[in-house]
Amino acid sequence: MRVSVVIPAFDAEATIGAAISSALWQTYRDLEVVVVDDGSRDATASIAEAFPEPVRVVRQENAGVAAARNRGIAESRGELIAFCDADDVLLPPHLAALVDTFDRTGAGIATSNCYWLFAGGIHPSRTRYKGRFPRPERQRLAILEQNFVSTMSLFPKPLAEELGGFEPSLDVAEDWDFWLRAIYAGRRVALQPRPLALYRWGAESLSAAHARMDEHAEAVLRRAAARDDLSAKERGYLDRRLAGPGPAELGRLGDAALRDGRYGEAAASYRRAAGLVPGEQRLVWKARVMRIAPRLTGPLVRRRQLRIERAVGFDESHVR
């Protein structure tokens, strides 16, 4: 067996069936699906257990998403591990394209583009990756700036064993910490650029808990700052990053100011955020467009953003 699709799940009865079905509908067939029910209090496990082979369900007491990922990897029989979270959906060519990218590039990790899935559906402009992907020689610094590796990635099972798995103390951002350690262990990431999956982005997701996400993002970076293999440039970046608000918080402040028509404040927040994550194309675009005359360009940016948000049912609770 080549690929094990690991689906960690907790109280996911509304979406787990779609996630498992999407894994079974893959055009790539040399796979199994391992669902880890992380102590769900609803019908998640019974729904998953209703699926036939190659679906297997593993139950455990609630221990968090990192422990569920680790358990899924440990129970897997495949040579390669692919993740699909319990509220995400894989389009039929997703896995075949991801395996092809992994095999063709020789990269240690292959990651996939996807559409953000909102209550109102998807929008062509809302994809996980837009613009340039970090070059291999820049990926050490880039992974400190932001998590540029999707959870919908493919990697050899021995990599998890080498790294010691996902960090259980991190309730969120556990994947960022894992990819960071993988890149600093010498692995590089290749992008499958076509959006062939749907990543659900909603007020109920872990990523919507802003303060909690910011806290764990800082914990990831503080863990990174304790490393003894950082270059001077990498350590300097971490010192600057940990000295003030992170780009996610600055981006939210900018979006709130933009919605309220406080264009000067929005421009300043976007500029600071873009300086910390120069690879985040949407932030960089907003910072550049609003840099010269925010009172003139701000209304145009605001109208464009609100138009897209209305189309997909996106509001303040979704802001990253």
Secondary structure, DSSP 8 states (H G I E B T S, - for coil): --EEEEEEESS-TTTHHHHHHHHHT-S--SEEEEEEEES-SSSHHHHHHTS-TTEEEEEE----HHHHHHHHHHH--SSEEEE--TT-EE-TTHHHHHHHHHHHH--SEEEE--EEEBTTB--TT-BS--S----GGGHHHHHHH---S-SSEEEEHHHHHHHTSS-TT-SSSHHHHHHHHHHHTT--EEEE-S--EEEE--TTSGGG-HHHHHHHHHHHHHHHHT-S---HHHHHHHHHHHTS--HHHHHHHHHHHHHTT-HHHHHHHHHHHHHH-TT-HHHHHHHHHTTS-HHHHHHHHHHHHHHHHHHHT--GGG--
